[in-house]
Amino acid sequence: MNKSIISTIINIILDIILVCYLRLGIPGAAFATLISQLVSGPLCGIFAYRTNPYFKLKKGDFSFSFEMSYKILRLGVPLSLQFGLIAISTMAVQRIVNSFGTIVVASFTATNRIEQLIHQPYTTLGASLATFCGQNYGAKRNDRVYSGYKTAIVIMALFTLLLIAVMQLFSIAIAGMFVSDQSVITLSALGLRITSLFYPALGMIYVIRGVLSGVGDAFFALLNGIIEIIGRFTIPLLFAAYLGFGEKGIWISARVVWALSAFTAWLRYIDYSRRKVSL
């Protein structure tokens, strides 16, 4: 089982115990996240060591290489900046959510927990595609890079259609698994139905990000982070406060950011493929 899924499940269970039953509030949620990561980290290390020979390091593997360090930093720094920008933008969205009161906050939190599980298959697909494209791009097999991209699109589309159907038909039951208050369940279910309509954009983000990461487009990670932080700072406020959507605007606007990010990713893929990959 994907270690991120294990971490998410542990996080959810601990959230219920620490927040709902022990009434620890925000510190309880923080402890739940911390504990889940402390469990997930060693599990990832053990799994990698047992299944991949590259993680079985020897004494001679600890020599320093400036060339390799540069390559790692060139790819890693933009990605880390992307995650940092997204974290900042998430806090901005949370501030708008908090202004609507406790029911909306609880509903938004519940839908986010569910979406953490939804993200995992997309994350795995994108990571697999990045590895596949990286290997074939290095071997000058651009035809296989393009083939992998098309195959991933089909897999993503089929999975997304299934998810949309499940969320539209069973949103009440799914929300009820995470919260007990009826008003929170009702609003959470509405949020899930709204969010599910944007899953195709979410899937495209992960697929295209996987391809671009595989062929070494480090700049895209930073560009994608900038686009997302601009969208998260402006669009939720626009939908929720100025266009009269109210609390519905929180879910609509956050997912419009997905669509904007997916469109940007697609444009970057088209541009990059023409200039460098010639897919």
Salt bridges, closest charged atoms under 4 A:
ASP15 OD2 - ARG113 NH2 2.66
GLU67 OE2 - LYS71 NZ 3.61
GLU115 OE1 - ARG255 NH2 2.25
ASP143 OD2 - ARG141 NH2 2.99
ASP217 OD2 - ARG268 NE 2.83
GLU228 OE2 - ARG232 NE 3.07
ASP271 OD2 - ARG268 NH1 3.90
ASP271 OD2 - ARG275 NE 2.94
